[in-house]
Amino acid sequence: MSLAEDLSLVGKVVAVASDRGHHFSKPSRDHIVLLEGNGVEGDAHSGAFVRHRYLARRQPHLPNLRQVHLMPSELFATLSDAGFSVAAGELGENITTAGLELERMPLGTLIELGPAAVVELTGLRTPCVLIDRFRAGLKRQVLSSAETGPPFKCGVLGVVRTGGTVAAGDAARVRLPPSSLRALPAL
């Protein structure tokens, strides 16, 4: 079975969030605007060059591969089963989806969001100590214990290839890269 046959390629957006400040959680919004080559309009992580606080201090001229953070809503049910109550935006994601196994998508996958926006996946979000500061013990829950598959279960990162407005209820459609199905690296 090919990856395309194994993965759902159609899902939906269930929530969107953004925050001007560098806070761990992001408040939900009615909609967000994705800006080509920049990220989410008005979000602290938006920009052509790296905006992650740790990375920006050390190498401020690196390209920003973390413009948009996408999270599968299915993670929240898994976390709830483990005793953690987490809602959309609370883990810092900009776009929460349903029906897509985001962490299993290959590098370079394009996610079409709403009527026009397109995000290209660049990597897995690496869980950091801030996750445990948000909820003690949560980091352990987003580290994969499986020997196959992605090492982390806390969403994916991407860059905006085509801008547009994204809102809850919008379609989320996957376009897999035509060749070289490499796993998403940790970012």
C-alpha positions, 0 to 999 in steps of 0.5 A, a space after each residue: 500500500 502506498 503512502 497516498 493510499 494509507 493516508 487521508 488526504 482530506 480533512 478540515 480546519 476545526 480552529 485557528 489561533 494567533 498571538 502577537 506576543 511570544 506566549 505558549 498558548 494562542 487565543 482562538 480567532 474567527 479567522 487568520 490571514 496567511 501571508 505568502 513567505 511570512 506566516 500568520 498576519 500579526 503572529 509573533 512567529 510571522 516573518 521571512 527569517 527565523 522568529 523562534 526566540 532561541 534560534 533567532 538569538 543565535 542565527 537571526 538570518 536563517 529562513 523561517 521554516 516555522 511560520 505556521 504551526 498545525 496540530 491534529 485535533 485527534 491529539 487532544 482526545 489522546 491527551 484527554 485519555 492520559 488525563 490532560 485537558 488541552 484545547 485548540 490553541 493551547 499548545 501554540 498552534 495556529 491551525 487545528 485540523 481534523 482527519 489528517 495524520 499531519 505528523 506522518 506527512 512527508 517533507 514538502 507536502 502541501 496543505 491547501 486550507 480554505 479557498 486559497 491558502 497553501 502551507 508547505 510542511 517543513 518539519 515536526 514541532 519539537 516538544 520543549 520544556 515549555 510543554 511541561 510548564 504548561 501542564 506537568 508531565 505533558 511532554 512525555 505524552 507527546 514523545 512517541 514510544 513507537 519504533 516506527 513513525 514520527 518521534 513527536 506527536 505535537 504537530 507540524 510546522 510549515 511555510 506559507 506558499 500561497 496566502 489567504 484567509 483560513 477559518 474553522 470549518 474550512 477544508 484542508 486538502 493534502 497534496 503529497 510531493 511527487 517524489 522523494 517521500 522523506 520523513 519530516 525532520 525535527 525543527 
